[in-house]
Amino acid sequence: MASLTRLRFPRRVARAPFVRTIQTTADTTQLQDGVHETEPFSVKIHDDSFQTFNCEKPELDVKVTKSELLEMYRQMQTMRRMEMAADALYKAKMIRGFCHLAIGQEAVSVGLEHGITKNDKVITSYRCHPLAVLRGGTIQGVIGELLGRKIGMSRGKGGSMHIFTPSFFGGNGIVGAQVPLGAGIAFAQKYNEEQTCTFALYGDGAANQGQVFEAFNMAKLWDLPCVFVCENNKYGMGTSAERSSANTQYFTRGDKIPGLQVNGMDIIAVKQGVEYARKWTVDDKKGPLLLEFVTYRYGGHSMSDPGTTYRTREEVQRMRSTQDPIRGLQRYIEEWGLASEEELKKIDKEAKSTVDVAVEEAKASPIPDAKDLWTDIYYAGTEPPFMRGREREEVHHY
């Protein structure tokens, strides 16, 4: 028996079955027939642009129009220019505090806006600037808010993480807290029998929050018209998804809620995924759905993070040069003969000019008055008779 204990048997290593993974190339959609100046024409999205969990894949053959693709390009360029301007203003110490930029993730925000209606609701985390503009805000309003000026969308009192419109519920600073809020908005939509839904966005870094799973459970229990959207940009602050999550296929983590993973770098795939999710919740009334966009941020988590201590510069440069969502859409437009390189450069210049003008207008706006500290604490008309300040004697009467 002693000799048996010294024997070494060869270990059998189980081979994992081959699993197709999502591809994040920005320009794999193929033109199916000739383009048309004014009418929709057919394109086919790459089969590996979608992965599913307990649901069918969206249709790969979709219709697009020249005008919409050019408008998407204009919006993506403008949103990137706006974020680049915020980056410069922060480095010039004109913007203070927290500031999280979405450079590299433009296909998600613009594609989402093109796949929903104006009456649908959106709520997200602190990486919110493009959505705030697309949901009815202005570039002046966003930049002004970052600068703490009266022209800001929250009158200069909210800052980077607290920007709102009637259909956009922020901009939320607490990690993951917007997810149950999104479920609550969807509950109101169902209660009021509205033919709309809520898209509640969160990052892969927030995906392990307990409140996220609690929101999943309640949404499925009541079949709320809520699309839970995970923007998986591969890193939660400075931690890669593989180091923080036992299951990095976030679209499969809803238990009873089906899920769809989408190539978040191809804006045509993003829009198709969003339209599929909206049809699922609103038209087909199947309850909630998990939607995961696999995307990438070029900068750090926030302005205080250089973004190069936990990933290599070569990785970032490779993503910029090979999988950039704006360059991908540009290739579609040029190769399909929708616009020339010169025409696109003109759009680029117009985007830069638009942002430059907005920045100057925001910088010229005054800072809020001291009396403004007492306003917007409560919803208009619901204020208490008085509000105490920092000290007992410091009281404001409404």
C-alpha positions as YAML, in Angstrom:
chain: A
units: angstrom
residues:
- id: 1
  name: MET
  ca: [0.00, 0.00, 0.00]
- id: 2
  name: ALA
  ca: [2.87, 2.34, 0.76]
- id: 3
  name: SER
  ca: [4.22, 1.82, -2.74]
- id: 4
  name: LEU
  ca: [0.83, 2.65, -4.20]
- id: 5
  name: THR
  ca: [0.83, 6.03, -2.50]
- id: 6
  name: ARG
  ca: [4.00, 6.92, -4.32]
- id: 7
  name: LEU
  ca: [2.54, 6.22, -7.75]
- id: 8
  name: ARG
  ca: [1.72, 9.20, -9.94]
- id: 9
  name: PHE
  ca: [-1.18, 8.74, -12.31]
- id: 10
  name: PRO
  ca: [-1.41, 11.00, -15.34]
- id: 11
  name: ARG
  ca: [-4.02, 13.72, -14.78]
- id: 12
  name: ARG
  ca: [-6.75, 13.98, -17.37]
- id: 13
  name: VAL
  ca: [-7.37, 17.55, -18.38]
- id: 14
  name: ALA
  ca: [-10.90, 18.16, -19.51]
- id: 15
  name: ARG
  ca: [-11.03, 20.09, -22.76]
- id: 16
  name: ALA
  ca: [-13.46, 22.95, -22.74]
- id: 17
  name: PRO
  ca: [-15.92, 22.82, -25.61]
- id: 18
  name: PHE
  ca: [-15.39, 25.36, -28.37]
- id: 19
  name: VAL
  ca: [-17.53, 28.41, -27.77]
- id: 20
  name: ARG
  ca: [-17.98, 31.14, -30.33]
- id: 21
  name: THR
  ca: [-17.31, 34.53, -28.83]
- id: 22
  name: ILE
  ca: [-18.61, 37.94, -29.71]
- id: 23
  name: GLN
  ca: [-16.48, 39.85, -32.17]
- id: 24
  name: THR
  ca: [-15.98, 43.58, -31.71]
- id: 25
  name: THR
  ca: [-14.74, 44.63, -35.12]
- id: 26
  name: ALA
  ca: [-16.41, 47.88, -36.09]
- id: 27
  name: ASP
  ca: [-16.83, 47.30, -39.84]
- id: 28
  name: THR
  ca: [-18.00, 43.74, -40.57]
- id: 29
  name: THR
  ca: [-21.53, 44.56, -41.73]
- id: 30
  name: GLN
  ca: [-21.88, 43.81, -45.45]
- id: 31
  name: LEU
  ca: [-23.79, 45.63, -48.14]
- id: 32
  name: GLN
  ca: [-26.39, 43.31, -49.69]
- id: 33
  name: ASP
  ca: [-27.56, 45.27, -52.70]
- id: 34
  name: GLY
  ca: [-27.17, 48.68, -54.26]
- id: 35
  name: VAL
  ca: [-27.46, 51.81, -52.15]
- id: 36
  name: HIS
  ca: [-30.21, 54.37, -52.60]
- id: 37
  name: GLU
  ca: [-30.06, 58.11, -52.03]
- id: 38
  name: THR
  ca: [-33.43, 58.42, -50.30]
- id: 39
  name: GLU
  ca: [-34.87, 54.91, -49.82]
- id: 40
  name: PRO
  ca: [-33.73, 52.25, -47.31]
- id: 41
  name: PHE
  ca: [-31.28, 49.64, -48.58]
- id: 42
  name: SER
  ca: [-30.25, 46.22, -47.23]
- id: 43
  name: VAL
  ca: [-27.13, 45.30, -45.28]
- id: 44
  name: LYS
  ca: [-26.23, 42.15, -43.37]
- id: 45
  name: ILE
  ca: [-24.75, 42.22, -39.87]
- id: 46
  name: HIS
  ca: [-21.99, 39.70, -39.12]
- id: 47
  name: ASP
  ca: [-23.32, 36.55, -37.47]
- id: 48
  name: ASP
  ca: [-20.87, 36.85, -34.56]
- id: 49
  name: SER
  ca: [-22.18, 40.30, -33.66]
- id: 50
  name: PHE
  ca: [-24.77, 38.68, -31.39]
- id: 51
  name: GLN
  ca: [-24.78, 35.96, -28.75]
- id: 52
  name: THR
  ca: [-27.97, 34.91, -26.98]
- id: 53
  name: PHE
  ca: [-29.18, 33.44, -23.70]
- id: 54
  name: ASN
  ca: [-32.67, 31.87, -23.74]
- id: 55
  name: CYS
  ca: [-33.83, 33.95, -26.71]
- id: 56
  name: GLU
  ca: [-33.49, 34.07, -30.48]
- id: 57
  name: LYS
  ca: [-30.95, 36.18, -32.31]
- id: 58
  name: PRO
  ca: [-32.05, 39.43, -33.93]
- id: 59
  name: GLU
  ca: [-32.41, 39.44, -37.70]
- id: 60
  name: LEU
  ca: [-29.07, 39.91, -39.40]
- id: 61
  name: ASP
  ca: [-30.57, 41.44, -42.55]
- id: 62
  name: VAL
  ca: [-31.52, 45.03, -41.78]
- id: 63
  name: LYS
  ca: [-32.52, 48.18, -43.62]
- id: 64
  name: VAL
  ca: [-30.54, 51.39, -43.31]
- id: 65
  name: THR
  ca: [-30.70, 54.78, -44.99]
- id: 66
  name: LYS
  ca: [-28.03, 57.16, -46.17]
- id: 67
  name: SER
  ca: [-29.43, 60.04, -44.12]
- id: 68
  name: GLU
  ca: [-29.47, 58.04, -40.89]
- id: 69
  name: LEU
  ca: [-25.92, 56.74, -41.31]
- id: 70
  name: LEU
  ca: [-24.63, 60.25, -41.98]
- id: 71
  name: GLU
  ca: [-26.53, 61.58, -38.97]
- id: 72
  name: MET
  ca: [-25.05, 58.80, -36.82]
- id: 73
  name: TYR
  ca: [-21.59, 59.77, -38.03]
- id: 74
  name: ARG
  ca: [-22.18, 63.44, -37.26]
- id: 75
  name: GLN
  ca: [-23.47, 62.65, -33.77]
- id: 76
  name: MET
  ca: [-20.62, 60.26, -32.96]
- id: 77
  name: GLN
  ca: [-18.01, 62.78, -34.07]
- id: 78
  name: THR
  ca: [-19.71, 65.56, -32.11]
- id: 79
  name: MET
  ca: [-19.96, 63.48, -28.94]
- id: 80
  name: ARG
  ca: [-16.29, 62.54, -29.16]
- id: 81
  name: ARG
  ca: [-15.31, 66.16, -29.72]
- id: 82
  name: MET
  ca: [-17.37, 67.16, -26.68]
- id: 83
  name: GLU
  ca: [-15.64, 64.58, -24.49]
- id: 84
  name: MET
  ca: [-12.24, 65.64, -25.83]
- id: 85
  name: ALA
  ca: [-13.10, 69.24, -24.94]
- id: 86
  name: ALA
  ca: [-14.02, 68.14, -21.42]
- id: 87
  name: ASP
  ca: [-10.70, 66.33, -21.18]
- id: 88
  name: ALA
  ca: [-8.81, 69.50, -22.16]
- id: 89
  name: LEU
  ca: [-10.81, 71.70, -19.76]
- id: 90
  name: TYR
  ca: [-10.15, 69.28, -16.92]
- id: 91
  name: LYS
  ca: [-6.42, 69.26, -17.60]
- id: 92
  name: ALA
  ca: [-6.54, 73.07, -17.65]
- id: 93
  name: LYS
  ca: [-8.07, 72.85, -14.14]
- id: 94
  name: MET
  ca: [-11.27, 74.55, -15.26]
- id: 95
  name: ILE
  ca: [-13.28, 71.42, -14.47]
- id: 96
  name: ARG
  ca: [-12.92, 70.06, -10.95]
- id: 97
  name: GLY
  ca: [-14.04, 66.93, -9.15]
- id: 98
  name: PHE
  ca: [-15.15, 63.71, -10.77]
- id: 99
  name: CYS
  ca: [-15.27, 63.43, -14.56]
- id: 100
  name: HIS
  ca: [-15.76, 60.19, -16.49]
- id: 101
  name: LEU
  ca: [-15.46, 60.26, -20.28]
- id: 102
  name: ALA
  ca: [-16.93, 57.88, -22.86]
- id: 103
  name: ILE
  ca: [-14.35, 58.24, -25.65]
- id: 104
  name: GLY
  ca: [-14.42, 54.97, -27.61]
- id: 105
  name: GLN
  ca: [-17.97, 54.05, -26.57]
- id: 106
  name: GLU
  ca: [-19.86, 56.41, -28.92]
- id: 107
  name: ALA
  ca: [-21.59, 53.59, -30.84]
- id: 108
  name: VAL
  ca: [-23.49, 52.61, -27.69]
- id: 109
  name: SER
  ca: [-24.98, 56.01, -26.88]
- id: 110
  name: VAL
  ca: [-25.74, 57.04, -30.48]
- id: 111
  name: GLY
  ca: [-26.94, 53.57, -31.51]
- id: 112
  name: LEU
  ca: [-29.20, 53.42, -28.44]
- id: 113
  name: GLU
  ca: [-30.78, 56.78, -29.26]
- id: 114
  name: HIS
  ca: [-31.50, 55.66, -32.84]
- id: 115
  name: GLY
  ca: [-33.18, 52.46, -31.65]
- id: 116
  name: ILE
  ca: [-35.66, 53.93, -29.17]
- id: 117
  name: THR
  ca: [-38.39, 56.56, -29.17]
- id: 118
  name: LYS
  ca: [-38.41, 60.01, -27.59]
- id: 119
  name: ASN
  ca: [-40.89, 58.78, -24.97]
- id: 120
  name: ASP
  ca: [-38.75, 55.88, -23.78]
- id: 121
  name: LYS
  ca: [-36.72, 56.48, -20.64]
- id: 122
  name: VAL
  ca: [-32.98, 56.09, -20.09]
- id: 123
  name: ILE
  ca: [-30.96, 56.03, -16.88]
- id: 124
  name: THR
  ca: [-27.24, 55.40, -16.56]
- id: 125
  name: SER
  ca: [-24.20, 55.76, -14.34]
- id: 126
  name: TYR
  ca: [-21.72, 58.62, -14.17]
- id: 127
  name: ARG
  ca: [-20.35, 58.13, -17.74]
- id: 128
  name: CYS
  ca: [-23.34, 60.04, -19.00]
- id: 129
  name: HIS
  ca: [-22.41, 63.10, -21.06]
- id: 130
  name: PRO
  ca: [-23.31, 61.85, -24.59]
- id: 131
  name: LEU
  ca: [-26.65, 60.43, -23.46]
- id: 132
  name: ALA
  ca: [-27.54, 63.70, -21.76]
- id: 133
  name: VAL
  ca: [-27.13, 65.56, -25.07]
- id: 134
  name: LEU
  ca: [-28.80, 62.91, -27.21]
- id: 135
  name: ARG
  ca: [-31.78, 62.72, -24.86]
- id: 136
  name: GLY
  ca: [-32.68, 66.36, -25.33]
- id: 137
  name: GLY
  ca: [-29.86, 68.28, -23.67]
- id: 138
  name: THR
  ca: [-27.26, 70.54, -25.22]
- id: 139
  name: ILE
  ca: [-23.49, 70.57, -25.48]
- id: 140
  name: GLN
  ca: [-23.48, 73.98, -23.81]
- id: 141
  name: GLY
  ca: [-25.55, 72.49, -21.00]
- id: 142
  name: VAL
  ca: [-23.18, 69.60, -20.43]
- id: 143
  name: ILE
  ca: [-19.97, 71.63, -20.62]
- id: 144
  name: GLY
  ca: [-21.54, 74.37, -18.51]
- id: 145
  name: GLU
  ca: [-22.49, 71.81, -15.89]
- id: 146
  name: LEU
  ca: [-18.94, 70.46, -15.81]
- id: 147
  name: LEU
  ca: [-17.67, 74.02, -15.36]
- id: 148
  name: GLY
  ca: [-20.21, 74.76, -12.62]
- id: 149
  name: ARG
  ca: [-21.93, 77.56, -14.56]
- id: 150
  name: LYS
  ca: [-25.54, 78.76, -14.65]
- id: 151
  name: ILE
  ca: [-25.94, 77.55, -18.25]
- id: 152
  name: GLY
  ca: [-25.41, 73.98, -17.04]
- id: 153
  name: MET
  ca: [-28.23, 71.47, -17.40]
- id: 154
  name: SER
  ca: [-28.47, 71.29, -13.60]
- id: 155
  name: ARG
  ca: [-27.74, 75.04, -13.31]
- id: 156
  name: GLY
  ca: [-24.14, 74.32, -12.44]
- id: 157
  name: LYS
  ca: [-24.97, 72.57, -9.17]
- id: 158
  name: GLY
  ca: [-24.91, 68.91, -10.17]
- id: 159
  name: GLY
  ca: [-21.60, 68.42, -11.92]
- id: 160
  name: SER
  ca: [-20.48, 65.63, -14.21]
- id: 161
  name: MET
  ca: [-22.51, 62.85, -12.63]
- id: 162
  name: HIS
  ca: [-25.87, 64.59, -12.19]
- id: 163
  name: ILE
  ca: [-27.33, 65.71, -15.51]
- id: 164
  name: PHE
  ca: [-30.96, 65.14, -16.44]
- id: 165
  name: THR
  ca: [-33.68, 65.72, -19.06]
- id: 166
  name: PRO
  ca: [-37.38, 64.78, -18.96]
- id: 167
  name: SER
  ca: [-36.57, 61.40, -20.55]
- id: 168
  name: PHE
  ca: [-33.07, 60.96, -19.12]
- id: 169
  name: PHE
  ca: [-32.80, 60.23, -15.41]
- id: 170
  name: GLY
  ca: [-29.05, 60.76, -15.08]
- id: 171
  name: GLY
  ca: [-26.13, 60.55, -14.44]
- id: 172
  name: ASN
  ca: [-25.94, 58.75, -11.04]
- id: 173
  name: GLY
  ca: [-22.86, 58.78, -8.83]
- id: 174
  name: ILE
  ca: [-23.46, 55.68, -6.69]
- id: 175
  name: VAL
  ca: [-22.19, 52.52, -8.38]
- id: 176
  name: GLY
  ca: [-25.11, 50.38, -9.55]
- id: 177
  name: ALA
  ca: [-27.78, 52.47, -7.80]
- id: 178
  name: GLN
  ca: [-29.36, 53.50, -11.11]
- id: 179
  name: VAL
  ca: [-30.35, 49.89, -11.88]
- id: 180
  name: PRO
  ca: [-33.13, 49.55, -9.25]
- id: 181
  name: LEU
  ca: [-34.16, 53.13, -10.05]
- id: 182
  name: GLY
  ca: [-34.54, 52.05, -13.67]
- id: 183
  name: ALA
  ca: [-36.72, 49.14, -12.57]
- id: 184
  name: GLY
  ca: [-38.84, 51.64, -10.65]
- id: 185
  name: ILE
  ca: [-39.26, 53.85, -13.71]
- id: 186
  name: ALA
  ca: [-40.33, 50.75, -15.69]
- id: 187
  name: PHE
  ca: [-42.79, 49.90, -12.92]
- id: 188
  name: ALA
  ca: [-44.38, 53.34, -13.35]
- id: 189
  name: GLN
  ca: [-44.58, 52.81, -17.10]
- id: 190
  name: LYS
  ca: [-46.39, 49.51, -16.63]
- id: 191
  name: TYR
  ca: [-48.64, 50.92, -13.92]
- id: 192
  name: ASN
  ca: [-49.65, 53.80, -16.19]
- id: 193
  name: GLU
  ca: [-50.10, 51.42, -19.14]
- id: 194
  name: GLU
  ca: [-47.63, 53.32, -21.30]
- id: 195
  name: GLN
  ca: [-46.32, 51.78, -24.51]
- id: 196
  name: THR
  ca: [-42.74, 52.60, -23.56]
- id: 197
  name: CYS
  ca: [-39.82, 51.01, -21.76]
- id: 198
  name: THR
  ca: [-36.77, 51.96, -19.70]
- id: 199
  name: PHE
  ca: [-33.16, 51.27, -20.59]
- id: 200
  name: ALA
  ca: [-31.13, 51.02, -17.37]
- id: 201
  name: LEU
  ca: [-27.42, 51.14, -18.15]
- id: 202
  name: TYR
  ca: [-24.58, 50.03, -15.88]
- id: 203
  name: GLY
  ca: [-20.97, 48.97, -16.35]
- id: 204
  name: ASP
  ca: [-19.25, 45.64, -15.93]
- id: 205
  name: GLY
  ca: [-17.76, 47.05, -12.72]
- id: 206
  name: ALA
  ca: [-21.25, 47.48, -11.25]
- id: 207
  name: ALA
  ca: [-22.50, 44.11, -12.46]
- id: 208
  name: ASN
  ca: [-21.60, 42.35, -9.19]
- id: 209
  name: GLN
  ca: [-23.60, 44.76, -7.01]
- id: 210
  name: GLY
  ca: [-26.29, 43.05, -4.96]
- id: 211
  name: GLN
  ca: [-28.89, 45.69, -5.80]
- id: 212
  name: VAL
  ca: [-28.48, 44.83, -9.49]
- id: 213
  name: PHE
  ca: [-29.60, 41.25, -8.90]
- id: 214
  name: GLU
  ca: [-32.42, 42.42, -6.62]
- id: 215
  name: ALA
  ca: [-33.64, 44.65, -9.45]
- id: 216
  name: PHE
  ca: [-33.44, 41.69, -11.86]
- id: 217
  name: ASN
  ca: [-35.63, 39.61, -9.55]
- id: 218
  name: MET
  ca: [-38.29, 42.27, -9.08]
- id: 219
  name: ALA
  ca: [-38.36, 43.14, -12.78]
- id: 220
  name: LYS
  ca: [-38.91, 39.52, -13.76]
- id: 221
  name: LEU
  ca: [-41.37, 38.89, -10.95]
- id: 222
  name: TRP
  ca: [-43.57, 41.71, -12.23]
- id: 223
  name: ASP
  ca: [-42.55, 41.45, -15.92]
- id: 224
  name: LEU
  ca: [-41.54, 45.08, -16.07]
- id: 225
  name: PRO
  ca: [-40.74, 46.73, -19.43]
- id: 226
  name: CYS
  ca: [-37.10, 47.22, -18.46]
- id: 227
  name: VAL
  ca: [-34.00, 46.55, -20.55]
- id: 228
  name: PHE
  ca: [-30.97, 46.13, -18.32]
- id: 229
  name: VAL
  ca: [-27.96, 47.26, -20.35]
- id: 230
  name: CYS
  ca: [-24.44, 46.28, -19.34]
- id: 231
  name: GLU
  ca: [-21.82, 48.46, -21.02]
- id: 232
  name: ASN
  ca: [-18.92, 46.03, -20.80]
- id: 233
  name: ASN
  ca: [-15.83, 48.10, -21.57]
- id: 234
  name: LYS
  ca: [-13.61, 45.33, -20.16]
- id: 235
  name: TYR
  ca: [-12.45, 47.19, -17.04]
- id: 236
  name: GLY
  ca: [-14.23, 48.18, -13.83]
- id: 237
  name: MET
  ca: [-12.03, 51.08, -12.74]
- id: 238
  name: GLY
  ca: [-8.59, 49.42, -12.84]
- id: 239
  name: THR
  ca: [-9.74, 45.80, -12.60]
- id: 240
  name: SER
  ca: [-10.32, 43.64, -15.65]
- id: 241
  name: ALA
  ca: [-13.60, 41.79, -15.93]
- id: 242
  name: GLU
  ca: [-11.78, 38.45, -15.69]
- id: 243
  name: ARG
  ca: [-10.28, 39.38, -12.33]
- id: 244
  name: SER
  ca: [-13.54, 40.57, -10.79]
- id: 245
  name: SER
  ca: [-16.27, 38.33, -12.20]
- id: 246
  name: ALA
  ca: [-16.53, 34.54, -12.14]
- id: 247
  name: ASN
  ca: [-18.93, 34.82, -15.07]
- id: 248
  name: THR
  ca: [-17.94, 37.49, -17.57]
- id: 249
  name: GLN
  ca: [-20.85, 36.73, -19.90]
- id: 250
  name: TYR
  ca: [-22.95, 39.40, -18.29]
- id: 251
  name: PHE
  ca: [-25.91, 38.82, -20.59]
- id: 252
  name: THR
  ca: [-26.38, 35.37, -19.01]
- id: 253
  name: ARG
  ca: [-26.56, 36.59, -15.42]
- id: 254
  name: GLY
  ca: [-30.25, 37.40, -15.24]
- id: 255
  name: ASP
  ca: [-31.33, 33.90, -14.17]
- id: 256
  name: LYS
  ca: [-34.88, 33.81, -15.55]
- id: 257
  name: ILE
  ca: [-34.31, 36.91, -17.68]
- id: 258
  name: PRO
  ca: [-33.12, 36.17, -21.24]
- id: 259
  name: GLY
  ca: [-30.08, 38.01, -22.51]
- id: 260
  name: LEU
  ca: [-28.47, 39.30, -25.68]
- id: 261
  name: GLN
  ca: [-24.80, 40.15, -26.16]
- id: 262
  name: VAL
  ca: [-24.03, 42.70, -28.89]
- id: 263
  name: ASN
  ca: [-20.94, 43.98, -30.66]
- id: 264
  name: GLY
  ca: [-20.85, 47.43, -29.12]
- id: 265
  name: MET
  ca: [-18.31, 48.79, -31.62]
- id: 266
  name: ASP
  ca: [-20.53, 48.39, -34.71]
- id: 267
  name: ILE
  ca: [-23.27, 51.00, -34.54]
- id: 268
  name: ILE
  ca: [-25.53, 49.12, -36.96]
- id: 269
  name: ALA
  ca: [-25.41, 46.05, -34.69]
- id: 270
  name: VAL
  ca: [-26.04, 48.26, -31.65]
- id: 271
  name: LYS
  ca: [-29.15, 49.82, -33.18]
- id: 272
  name: GLN
  ca: [-30.48, 46.41, -34.23]
- id: 273
  name: GLY
  ca: [-29.91, 45.04, -30.74]
- id: 274
  name: VAL
  ca: [-31.71, 47.99, -29.16]
- id: 275
  name: GLU
  ca: [-34.68, 47.68, -31.52]
- id: 276
  name: TYR
  ca: [-34.87, 43.94, -30.72]
- id: 277
  name: ALA
  ca: [-34.87, 44.70, -26.98]
- id: 278
  name: ARG
  ca: [-37.53, 47.37, -27.29]
- id: 279
  name: LYS
  ca: [-39.78, 45.08, -29.32]
- id: 280
  name: TRP
  ca: [-39.26, 42.36, -26.69]
- id: 281
  name: THR
  ca: [-40.39, 44.55, -23.80]
- id: 282
  name: VAL
  ca: [-42.94, 46.91, -25.39]
- id: 283
  name: ASP
  ca: [-44.50, 45.24, -28.44]
- id: 284
  name: ASP
  ca: [-44.27, 41.59, -27.42]
- id: 285
  name: LYS
  ca: [-44.66, 42.30, -23.67]
- id: 286
  name: LYS
  ca: [-42.24, 39.52, -22.69]
- id: 287
  name: GLY
  ca: [-40.93, 41.33, -19.64]
- id: 288
  name: PRO
  ca: [-37.35, 42.42, -18.98]
- id: 289
  name: LEU
  ca: [-34.28, 41.63, -21.08]
- id: 290
  name: LEU
  ca: [-30.55, 41.81, -20.42]
- id: 291
  name: LEU
  ca: [-28.53, 43.55, -23.11]
- id: 292
  name: GLU
  ca: [-24.74, 43.52, -23.01]
- id: 293
  name: PHE
  ca: [-22.70, 45.78, -25.26]
- id: 294
  name: VAL
  ca: [-19.06, 44.70, -25.54]
- id: 295
  name: THR
  ca: [-17.22, 47.97, -26.03]
- id: 296
  name: TYR
  ca: [-14.00, 49.72, -25.00]
- id: 297
  name: ARG
  ca: [-12.96, 53.00, -23.40]
- id: 298
  name: TYR
  ca: [-9.76, 54.58, -24.60]
- id: 299
  name: GLY
  ca: [-9.13, 56.74, -21.55]
- id: 300
  name: GLY
  ca: [-8.93, 55.86, -17.89]
- id: 301
  name: HIS
  ca: [-11.88, 55.17, -15.64]
- id: 302
  name: SER
  ca: [-11.90, 58.84, -14.67]
- id: 303
  name: MET
  ca: [-9.63, 61.81, -15.19]
- id: 304
  name: SER
  ca: [-7.50, 60.76, -12.22]
- id: 305
  name: ASP
  ca: [-6.76, 57.40, -13.86]
- id: 306
  name: PRO
  ca: [-4.11, 57.35, -16.61]
- id: 307
  name: GLY
  ca: [-5.55, 54.05, -17.82]
- id: 308
  name: THR
  ca: [-2.16, 52.46, -18.47]
- id: 309
  name: THR
  ca: [-1.26, 50.83, -15.15]
- id: 310
  name: TYR
  ca: [-3.56, 47.84, -15.64]
- id: 311
  name: ARG
  ca: [-3.38, 47.52, -19.43]
- id: 312
  name: THR
  ca: [-0.69, 48.23, -21.99]
- id: 313
  name: ARG
  ca: [-0.48, 51.23, -24.25]
- id: 314
  name: GLU
  ca: [-0.24, 48.76, -27.13]
- id: 315
  name: GLU
  ca: [-3.66, 47.33, -26.25]
- id: 316
  name: VAL
  ca: [-5.27, 50.75, -26.28]
- id: 317
  name: GLN
  ca: [-3.55, 51.70, -29.53]
- id: 318
  name: ARG
  ca: [-4.61, 48.42, -31.15]
- id: 319
  name: MET
  ca: [-8.25, 49.06, -30.26]
- id: 320
  name: ARG
  ca: [-8.04, 52.63, -31.54]
- id: 321
  name: SER
  ca: [-6.48, 51.61, -34.85]
- id: 322
  name: THR
  ca: [-8.46, 48.45, -35.61]
- id: 323
  name: GLN
  ca: [-11.84, 48.62, -33.84]
- id: 324
  name: ASP
  ca: [-12.76, 52.28, -33.50]
- id: 325
  name: PRO
  ca: [-16.55, 52.69, -33.89]
- id: 326
  name: ILE
  ca: [-16.32, 56.02, -35.73]
- id: 327
  name: ARG
  ca: [-13.71, 54.73, -38.18]
- id: 328
  name: GLY
  ca: [-15.86, 51.64, -38.74]
- id: 329
  name: LEU
  ca: [-18.89, 53.73, -39.68]
- id: 330
  name: GLN
  ca: [-16.66, 55.93, -41.83]
- id: 331
  name: ARG
  ca: [-15.56, 52.88, -43.82]
- id: 332
  name: TYR
  ca: [-19.18, 51.86, -44.38]
- id: 333
  name: ILE
  ca: [-20.06, 55.32, -45.66]
- id: 334
  name: GLU
  ca: [-17.06, 55.57, -47.99]
- id: 335
  name: GLU
  ca: [-17.09, 52.00, -49.30]
- id: 336
  name: TRP
  ca: [-20.83, 52.04, -49.94]
- id: 337
  name: GLY
  ca: [-20.52, 55.34, -51.80]
- id: 338
  name: LEU
  ca: [-22.69, 57.36, -49.43]
- id: 339
  name: ALA
  ca: [-20.20, 60.21, -49.03]
- id: 340
  name: SER
  ca: [-16.65, 61.01, -50.01]
- id: 341
  name: GLU
  ca: [-13.70, 61.45, -47.67]
- id: 342
  name: GLU
  ca: [-13.87, 65.20, -48.27]
- id: 343
  name: GLU
  ca: [-17.54, 65.32, -47.33]
- id: 344
  name: LEU
  ca: [-16.85, 63.44, -44.11]
- id: 345
  name: LYS
  ca: [-13.97, 65.77, -43.27]
- id: 346
  name: LYS
  ca: [-16.41, 68.65, -43.64]
- id: 347
  name: ILE
  ca: [-18.69, 66.96, -41.08]
- id: 348
  name: ASP
  ca: [-15.67, 66.52, -38.79]
- id: 349
  name: LYS
  ca: [-14.86, 70.23, -39.01]
- id: 350
  name: GLU
  ca: [-18.49, 71.17, -38.34]
- id: 351
  name: ALA
  ca: [-18.51, 68.93, -35.27]
- id: 352
  name: LYS
  ca: [-15.37, 70.57, -33.94]
- id: 353
  name: SER
  ca: [-16.76, 74.03, -34.63]
- id: 354
  name: THR
  ca: [-20.05, 73.21, -32.90]
- id: 355
  name: VAL
  ca: [-18.23, 72.05, -29.78]
- id: 356
  name: ASP
  ca: [-15.79, 74.97, -29.80]
- id: 357
  name: VAL
  ca: [-18.67, 77.46, -29.91]
- id: 358
  name: ALA
  ca: [-20.51, 75.59, -27.13]
- id: 359
  name: VAL
  ca: [-17.40, 75.59, -24.92]
- id: 360
  name: GLU
  ca: [-16.93, 79.35, -25.29]
- id: 361
  name: GLU
  ca: [-20.60, 79.95, -24.51]
- id: 362
  name: ALA
  ca: [-20.35, 77.76, -21.40]
- id: 363
  name: LYS
  ca: [-17.16, 79.49, -20.24]
- id: 364
  name: ALA
  ca: [-18.85, 82.89, -20.60]
- id: 365
  name: SER
  ca: [-21.75, 81.87, -18.39]
- id: 366
  name: PRO
  ca: [-21.59, 83.12, -14.75]
- id: 367
  name: ILE
  ca: [-21.27, 80.85, -11.75]
- id: 368
  name: PRO
  ca: [-24.44, 80.30, -9.67]
- id: 369
  name: ASP
  ca: [-25.35, 82.91, -7.04]
- id: 370
  name: ALA
  ca: [-25.16, 82.02, -3.35]
- id: 371
  name: LYS
  ca: [-28.96, 82.20, -3.13]
- id: 372
  name: ASP
  ca: [-29.17, 79.40, -5.72]
- id: 373
  name: LEU
  ca: [-27.93, 76.97, -3.06]
- id: 374
  name: TRP
  ca: [-31.46, 76.95, -1.65]
- id: 375
  name: THR
  ca: [-33.20, 76.10, -4.93]
- id: 376
  name: ASP
  ca: [-33.76, 72.74, -6.65]
- id: 377
  name: ILE
  ca: [-33.43, 70.81, -3.38]
- id: 378
  name: TYR
  ca: [-37.03, 69.67, -3.67]
- id: 379
  name: TYR
  ca: [-39.26, 69.21, -6.69]
- id: 380
  name: ALA
  ca: [-40.89, 72.55, -7.52]
- id: 381
  name: GLY
  ca: [-43.97, 73.11, -5.39]
- id: 382
  name: THR
  ca: [-43.10, 70.53, -2.74]
- id: 383
  name: GLU
  ca: [-40.63, 72.57, -0.67]
- id: 384
  name: PRO
  ca: [-41.03, 72.68, 3.13]
- id: 385
  name: PRO
  ca: [-41.76, 76.04, 4.82]
- id: 386
  name: PHE
  ca: [-38.06, 76.55, 5.57]
- id: 387
  name: MET
  ca: [-34.67, 74.89, 5.16]
- id: 388
  name: ARG
  ca: [-31.86, 74.92, 7.72]
- id: 389
  name: GLY
  ca: [-28.34, 75.62, 6.48]
- id: 390
  name: ARG
  ca: [-24.95, 74.77, 7.93]
- id: 391
  name: GLU
  ca: [-25.73, 76.36, 11.30]
- id: 392
  name: ARG
  ca: [-28.87, 76.71, 13.39]
- id: 393
  name: GLU
  ca: [-29.13, 80.42, 12.64]
- id: 394
  name: GLU
  ca: [-28.73, 79.92, 8.89]
- id: 395
  name: VAL
  ca: [-32.32, 79.38, 7.77]
- id: 396
  name: HIS
  ca: [-33.97, 79.97, 4.40]
- id: 397
  name: HIS
  ca: [-37.75, 80.48, 4.21]
- id: 398
  name: TYR
  ca: [-39.53, 79.51, 1.00]
...
